[in-house]
Amino acid sequence: MWADSFDQHAFIASVLITPLALVAGVFYSAERLGQPWRTLTRFDPIYYLVDATRHGYAGVHETPTWAGLTIAAVVAAGVFAAAVELLRRGWRLKA
């Protein structure tokens, strides 16, 4: 709804999603990070999804699985509520 061109679509992926995924501990353990990165990683919702997936595949995790699932559900509910509100307003929708 926000993007008018491919460049604007790519902006979200390269500026928002990629940094969150790279800081989420996909390629390393978040416990090995120094401060303040260890603390900042805990605010990344993708970190909890990665940790829950790692627990499912390898049985190794850094945070409780219930915390990851709870945070994922809260973020999903928030994004869903924002999308419903934008659709209710009809923001940038063309008839």
N, C-alpha and C positions, 0 to 999 in steps of 0.2 A: 504494500500500500504506500510505503514511503518512497520507494525508488522509482525514478523516471527513466533510468538508463542502466546498462549493465555495470558501469563504473560505480554507481551507487549501491548496487547489489554486492559487488566485490568489496566495497568499503566495510560493510558489516562483518563479512567473513574475515577480512585481513586485520581489522582494527579491534574488533570485539571478540570474536570466537577464537581465533588463533592464539592470542595472548592468554586468554583464560585457559585454553587447553594446555598450553606449554607450561603454565605455572601450576597446573593441577596435579602434577606429580605423575604424568603419564610415563615419562622416561626415567624417573628417579624416585626415591623415597622422600617425602616432604620432611621427614625427621632429620635428614642429612643437610637441610638448608640452614643457613645462619639467619639471625634476626636482621631485619624485620620481615624477611621473605617467608619464614615459617609461619609467622602470625598472619601475614596477608594471604597466604595460601588457604588458611582456615576460613576465609571469607568468600572463597571461590566455590560456587555451587558445583562446578564440574569436578572439583577435587573429590567430593563425596561420591559422585557417580563412578569415577575412576576407581576409588578405593573399594566401593561395593562390588564392582566388576572384578577387581583383583581378588577380593575375598571369595567370590563365586568360582573363579577359575583355579586359583592357586591355594586358597585357604589362608592367605596372608593379608592382614589388614592393619591399618593404623588407627582407625576410628571405629566405633561401634556401627554395625550395619544398620541398626534401627535409626541412628542419627542421619546416616546418608539417605535412607529412604524418606525420612521425615523432611529433610531439607529439600530433596528432589520434589516431593509432593507440594511443599509450600511454594517453591519457585514455579512449578507447573501451574498451580492454582492462581498465582499472581499474574503470570503471563496470560493465562486463559481469561482471567477477569479483565485485563487490559484490552485484549482482543475483542471480547464481547462488548465492552464499553465503546471502543472505536467503531465497531459495526453498528451499535445502537445509535450513535451520533451520525453515522454515515459519512465520516470524515474521509475525504478524497475519493469517495466512490462516485463513479459516473453511471448515470442511468441509461 
